[in-house]
């Protein structure tokens, strides 16, 4: 029971904490409504689920063998954030009321794979809730986390 409570707590906190996916969902939901944002949320949920599944079923061991991978991922993420900051800083100060495109399923899916928070949540969850005896404990965690991810 205490393991289940720990899984629930971890999944809940990591799912609701601010991150790029949650910010896009909030912005898109406010701009376009829940129905128009649903494809992005579905893509993000599927992307996170597959990321967690891949890490839990073997990618975690590859990352442990090649720790530089996370360093390069962090550098790529930092470069991307700097690039976005440059775009914001160099944007024209003119406001336009043009209708922007809403986020898509593919964007939600890919954003999870580029999201450092998602990688850290997956790596932490796998290391905390995996057992050497088999995958049952990990799969239970996967189902709980997916439930929280889908319900945001």
N, C-alpha and C positions, 0 to 999 in steps of 0.2 A: 504493500500500500504506500509506503514512503517513497519507493521508486516511481510509482505512478504519479504521486503528488509532485515530485521533483521534475518529472517530464512535463507535466501540465504547466507548472510554474515557469520553467525555462521556455517552453513553446509560447506561452502567452506573452511573456515579457519581450522576447525577441521579435514576435510578430507585431506588437503594437508600438515598439520603440521607433523613433524617427529614423528614416533612411530614405534613400532616393526613390525607391518604389512607393513607399507610403506617401511621400510628398507629391509624386506624379498622380497617384490615385486621388489624393485630396484636391489637388488643383483641377484635375480633369472632372472629378465629380461635381465640384462647384461650378465649373464652366459649362459642362455638357450634360450633367445629370448621371444618375446611376446606370441607366440603360445603355448610354453611349460609352460609359467607362468599363462596362462589364467585359468586353473582349480583352482589354488591357489587363484587368485583374485576373482573368482566366489564363492568359499567357504568362503572367508573373507567377501564378500559382503552379502551373505546369512546369515552368522553368525552374522554380525553386525545388519542386518535388524531384525532378530529374537530377538536379545538382546534388541534392541530399542523397538520393539513391546511388548516384555514381561515386560520391565520396564514401558512403557507407559500405559499398560493395567492392572497393578496391582502390579508388583514386587517392584515398587518404594514405595508403601505403606508398603510392608513387610520390606523393608530396613529401612524405617522410624521407624517402630515398633521395629526393632532389629538393632540398629546402630552399634553394635559390629561386625555385618557381614562384613561391609566395613573395619573394623580394621583387622579382620582375613584375608580378601582378600588381604589387603596391606601387611600383614606379609607373607602370602603365596607367593605373588609376589616378595617380597624382598628376601625370601629364594630361590626362583627359580633363581633370578638374581645372588645371591651369588654363587649358585651351578654352573651356567653357567660361572661365573668368575673363579671359581675353575677349571673347565674343561679347560678353555682357559689357565690359568696360569700353569696347570700341563701337558699340551699337549707337546708332543715331538717337539723340534724345527726343525724338519725335514719337508721339503716341499715335497708333493707328487702331481703328476699331475693326480691322479685318478679321474675319473668322479664320482661326488657325485650325489645322488638322488635329483631330482628336488622336490620342495615343492608340496604337493598334495591338493586336494579339502578339505579333512577332516582336514588337518593341518591348512589350512586357516580358516575354520569354527571354530575349537576349539581355535585357537589363539585369535580370537576376544573375546571369553568368558573368556579367561585368561588375557586379555590385560587391565591393569588399565586405560589407556587412553580411551579405548572404553567405559568402565564403567563410567568414569567421563563425557565423552561427552554425553552419554545417559542420565545420571542423570541430568546434566545441561540442556540439551535440553528439557527433559520432564518437568522439573520445570519451565523453561522459556516459553515454547510454549504449555502448556496444559491449558485448561479452565474447570471450574467446570460445565459449561452448557452441555458439551458433548465432543465427541472425534474428531469432525471435524477439529479443529485447530491442534491437535496432528497428525492426519492422514495426513494433508497437509505437516506438518513438516517432517513426516516420508518419504513421497514421494520425497520431495526435497533432504533430506539427502541421501537417497538411490541413487538418480540420481548422486550426487557428489561422493559417494563412488564407484559406478560402473564405473565412468568415469576416475578414477585415473589410 
